Amino acid sequence: MNDTRTGQTGARRPGRAYIGSFTSAGGQGVLAADVDPDTGALAVTGSSDAVDDPSFLALDGDVLYAVSETKDGAAAAFDITGPTPRPLGPPVPVGAAGPTHLAVTGGHLLTANYTSGSVSVLPVAADGSLGPVTGQVRHEGGGPVAGRQEAPHAHQVLPDPGGRWVLAVDLGTDSVTVGALDAATGTLRTHGSTALRPGTGPRHLAFHPAGGHAYVLNELEPTVTVCRWDAAAGVLTPLGETPVVPEGAQGACYPSEVVVAPDGRFLWAAVRGADTLAVLALAEDGASARLTASVPCGGDWPRDLTLAPSGRHLYAANERSGDVTWFTVDPETGLPERVGSIPAPAASCVVFA
């Protein structure tokens, strides 16, 4: 009997990864790559430039979704059953400017629109293609950092682990908004909002695998805010901040992405400027974090950081050096060790099928 995970030679089949990039900066659009299951090595198999500036990607089964981070703002769907992503129709406008993040939940695609400071909702058809916007919520307010917080800037949108709530992280207003999606109408209702320390500029968050805590990575100050998450009430409560750069670090730092280990023992953060990956040890209950190490990211300006489904490899999308670098993770210490890299001009995101 053949093992479905192997070919007749006994070798394990490669996994698949997809890389987003900025076409306006020389990127090739969406790249598809094979992933060696043992070494984590990537090998690009094809690309699609059907969408301008597909800076962030999300997967749902055999469909890949991308934002088009442009002034007009759009989202697109791709069939990924072949070696190269195939567009499922033209990009669909999101009714807002500069979408930077997206997520699929409740039969809909949600986009976080940085320039407009809003979250848009688009229905997903049976074939995975997208329909026109059915709902939108615009944030209000600003923050104290001149030039960065003059208005709302929604940077990330994602469902909570239970799928009941939708959280939107806003860099411009120093807040995380909790909403409820009506799957029948495709509308988003604001449930509440959590204020974070003014001027921190929250960018992305990640949940602890147990679901009771979340970690908000701040871009304007190099810290992570540990929060308690009450899924029943839909309430996020800040508990404290932890730095993601060593004490005395020199130069401006702009953290970009946060990842939590499947076993909940470690948290990693990519830090632009310092061009490092921070390693933080999490308390057993997830209620606190401690910086334990900081290692080079393998390139320049790590815009995204992704953990492979196996939990054994980390991938940094280094935007300015134009590469994706991968690391093995020591399961006892959480320390990443650089293994290799591939060229990927203006790389901005990596996701795994």
QUIRABEL-V340201 format. One record per residue. RES is the residue in three letters. SS is DSSP state (a for helix, b for strand, c for the rest). PHI is phi in degrees with one decimal (999 if undefined). Layout:
<<RES:SS:PHI> <RES:SS:PHI>>
This chain:
<<MET:c:999> <ASN:c:-79.3> <ASP:c:-77.7> <THR:c:-65.5> <ARG:c:-88.3> <THR:b:-128.6> <GLY:c:-89.6> <GLN:c:-66.8> <THR:c:-79.0> <GLY:c:93.7> <ALA:c:-74.1> <ARG:b:-71.2> <ARG:c:-70.0> <PRO:c:-69.5> <GLY:b:-83.0> <ARG:b:-128.7> <ALA:b:-134.9> <TYR:b:-133.5> <ILE:b:-119.1> <GLY:b:-90.8> <SER:b:-157.6> <PHE:c:-92.0> <THR:a:-65.3> <SER:a:-69.9> <ALA:a:-116.0> <GLY:c:100.0> <GLY:c:-71.7> <GLN:c:-96.3> <GLY:c:91.5> <VAL:b:-99.4> <LEU:b:-102.5> <ALA:b:-105.3> <ALA:b:-145.4> <ASP:b:-81.0> <VAL:b:-121.9> <ASP:c:-69.6> <PRO:c:-67.5> <ASP:c:-94.2> <THR:c:-94.1> <GLY:c:83.0> <ALA:c:-64.1> <LEU:b:-102.0> <ALA:b:-140.2> <VAL:b:-67.5> <THR:b:-112.2> <GLY:b:174.3> <SER:b:-154.7> <SER:b:-136.3> <ASP:c:-106.9> <ALA:c:-70.1> <VAL:c:-125.6> <ASP:c:-75.2> <ASP:c:46.6> <PRO:b:-76.9> <SER:c:-78.4> <PHE:c:-138.2> <LEU:b:-126.6> <ALA:b:-148.0> <LEU:b:-112.2> <ASP:b:-144.0> <GLY:c:66.0> <ASP:c:-92.2> <VAL:b:-122.1> <LEU:b:-106.7> <TYR:b:-114.8> <ALA:b:-137.8> <VAL:b:-81.5> <SER:b:-113.2> <GLU:c:-78.8> <THR:c:-127.2> <LYS:c:-59.7> <ASP:c:-78.4> <GLY:c:73.8> <ALA:b:-152.9> <ALA:b:-134.8> <ALA:b:-140.8> <ALA:b:-118.1> <PHE:b:-130.8> <ASP:b:-79.6> <ILE:c:-119.1> <THR:c:-77.6> <GLY:c:-104.1> <PRO:c:-70.4> <THR:c:-125.5> <PRO:c:-56.8> <ARG:b:-114.4> <PRO:b:-60.2> <LEU:c:-98.5> <GLY:c:91.2> <PRO:c:-73.5> <PRO:c:-57.4> <VAL:b:-107.3> <PRO:b:-59.6> <VAL:c:-99.8> <GLY:c:71.8> <ALA:c:-161.0> <ALA:c:-103.5> <GLY:c:62.9> <PRO:b:-66.0> <THR:b:-116.2> <HIS:b:-155.1> <LEU:b:-155.2> <ALA:b:-153.1> <VAL:b:-109.8> <THR:b:-159.5> <GLY:c:56.8> <GLY:c:73.3> <HIS:b:-137.5> <LEU:b:-104.0> <LEU:b:-115.2> <THR:b:-121.4> <ALA:b:-95.2> <ASN:b:-104.4> <TYR:c:-63.3> <THR:c:-66.1> <SER:c:-86.3> <GLY:c:65.9> <SER:b:-143.9> <VAL:b:-123.2> <SER:b:-109.5> <VAL:b:-120.7> <LEU:b:-126.1> <PRO:b:-74.8> <VAL:b:-105.8> <ALA:c:-77.3> <ALA:c:-60.1> <ASP:c:-87.4> <GLY:c:93.7> <SER:c:-72.2> <LEU:b:-106.3> <GLY:b:-102.4> <PRO:b:-68.7> <VAL:b:-55.5> <THR:b:-110.0> <GLY:b:-159.9> <GLN:b:-156.3> <VAL:b:-123.1> <ARG:b:-103.4> <HIS:c:-77.6> <GLU:c:-132.0> <GLY:c:110.8> <GLY:c:-166.2> <GLY:c:-144.3> <PRO:c:-82.8> <VAL:c:-86.0> <ALA:c:-62.4> <GLY:c:84.9> <ARG:c:-123.5> <GLN:c:-127.8> <GLU:c:-74.8> <ALA:c:-160.3> <PRO:c:-63.3> <HIS:c:-142.0> <ALA:b:-64.9> <HIS:b:-111.7> <GLN:b:-148.3> <VAL:b:-137.5> <LEU:b:-158.3> <PRO:b:-77.4> <ASP:c:-75.5> <PRO:c:-56.8> <GLY:c:-83.4> <GLY:c:78.5> <ARG:c:-84.1> <TRP:c:-117.5> <VAL:b:-120.8> <LEU:b:-108.4> <ALA:b:-124.0> <VAL:b:-95.1> <ASP:b:-116.9> <LEU:c:-67.1> <GLY:c:-74.4> <THR:c:-109.5> <ASP:c:52.1> <SER:b:-150.3> <VAL:b:-123.1> <THR:b:-97.4> <VAL:b:-107.3> <GLY:b:-129.8> <ALA:b:-122.6> <LEU:b:-92.2> <ASP:b:-90.5> <ALA:c:-67.2> <ALA:c:-75.0> <THR:c:-106.7> <GLY:c:70.0> <THR:b:-115.1> <LEU:b:-118.0> <ARG:b:-109.7> <THR:b:-74.1> <HIS:b:-97.5> <GLY:b:-179.2> <SER:b:-144.8> <THR:b:-111.7> <ALA:b:-85.3> <LEU:c:-104.0> <ARG:c:-58.4> <PRO:c:-56.4> <GLY:c:88.8> <THR:c:-76.4> <GLY:c:65.6> <PRO:b:-59.1> <ARG:b:-115.6> <HIS:b:-138.7> <LEU:b:-134.3> <ALA:b:-139.8> <PHE:b:-93.0> <HIS:c:-68.7> <PRO:c:-59.8> <ALA:c:-76.6> <GLY:c:89.0> <GLY:c:-91.9> <HIS:b:-139.4> <ALA:b:-135.8> <TYR:b:-125.6> <VAL:b:-98.3> <LEU:b:-88.1> <ASN:b:-99.6> <GLU:c:-89.5> <LEU:c:-84.3> <GLU:c:-133.2> <PRO:c:-77.7> <THR:b:-138.0> <VAL:b:-121.2> <THR:b:-96.9> <VAL:b:-81.9> <CYS:b:-129.1> <ARG:b:-89.4> <TRP:b:-115.2> <ASP:b:-99.4> <ALA:c:-69.0> <ALA:c:-67.0> <ALA:c:-92.7> <GLY:c:69.9> <VAL:b:-125.2> <LEU:b:-106.8> <THR:b:-123.7> <PRO:b:-65.3> <LEU:b:-111.5> <GLY:b:168.1> <GLU:b:-117.1> <THR:b:-132.2> <PRO:b:-68.6> <VAL:c:-113.6> <VAL:c:-130.7> <PRO:c:-63.5> <GLU:c:-59.6> <GLY:c:86.0> <ALA:c:-59.6> <GLN:c:-100.0> <GLY:c:88.6> <ALA:c:-71.7> <CYS:c:-129.4> <TYR:b:-133.0> <PRO:b:-56.9> <SER:b:-123.4> <GLU:b:-145.2> <VAL:b:-126.8> <VAL:b:-135.3> <VAL:b:-116.8> <ALA:c:-64.8> <PRO:c:-58.1> <ASP:c:-90.2> <GLY:c:75.4> <ARG:c:-87.4> <PHE:b:-134.4> <LEU:b:-130.1> <TRP:b:-120.4> <ALA:b:-135.2> <ALA:b:-89.1> <VAL:b:-127.1> <ARG:b:-75.3> <GLY:c:88.8> <ALA:c:-71.9> <ASP:c:54.3> <THR:b:-131.8> <LEU:b:-113.7> <ALA:b:-86.6> <VAL:b:-114.0> <LEU:b:-121.1> <ALA:b:-88.1> <LEU:b:-98.5> <ALA:c:-62.3> <GLU:c:-57.2> <ASP:c:-89.0> <GLY:c:80.2> <ALA:c:-87.3> <SER:c:-152.7> <ALA:b:-137.7> <ARG:b:-140.0> <LEU:b:-69.0> <THR:b:-114.3> <ALA:b:-163.8> <SER:b:-145.3> <VAL:b:-124.4> <PRO:b:-60.2> <CYS:c:-81.8> <GLY:c:87.6> <GLY:c:-167.8> <ASP:c:-123.5> <TRP:c:69.1> <PRO:b:-70.6> <ARG:b:-78.4> <ASP:b:-141.9> <LEU:b:-139.0> <THR:b:-134.8> <LEU:b:-101.8> <ALA:c:-62.8> <PRO:c:-54.8> <SER:c:-70.6> <GLY:c:79.2> <ARG:c:-94.2> <HIS:b:-134.5> <LEU:b:-107.0> <TYR:b:-129.0> <ALA:b:-106.3> <ALA:b:-91.1> <ASN:b:-92.7> <GLU:c:-62.8> <ARG:c:-78.5> <SER:c:-84.3> <GLY:c:68.1> <ASP:b:-153.9> <VAL:b:-116.5> <THR:b:-111.2> <TRP:b:-118.9> <PHE:b:-134.3> <THR:b:-85.5> <VAL:b:-111.4> <ASP:c:-71.7> <PRO:c:-67.2> <GLU:c:-90.9> <THR:c:-108.4> <GLY:c:79.6> <LEU:c:-71.2> <PRO:b:-83.7> <GLU:b:-120.4> <ARG:b:-62.3> <VAL:b:-115.0> <GLY:b:-172.2> <SER:b:-158.0> <ILE:b:-129.7> <PRO:b:-66.9> <ALA:c:-155.9> <PRO:c:-51.7> <ALA:c:55.7> <ALA:b:-61.8> <SER:b:-134.6> <CYS:b:-166.0> <VAL:b:-134.6> <VAL:b:-131.3> <PHE:b:-119.8> <ALA:c:-84.4>>
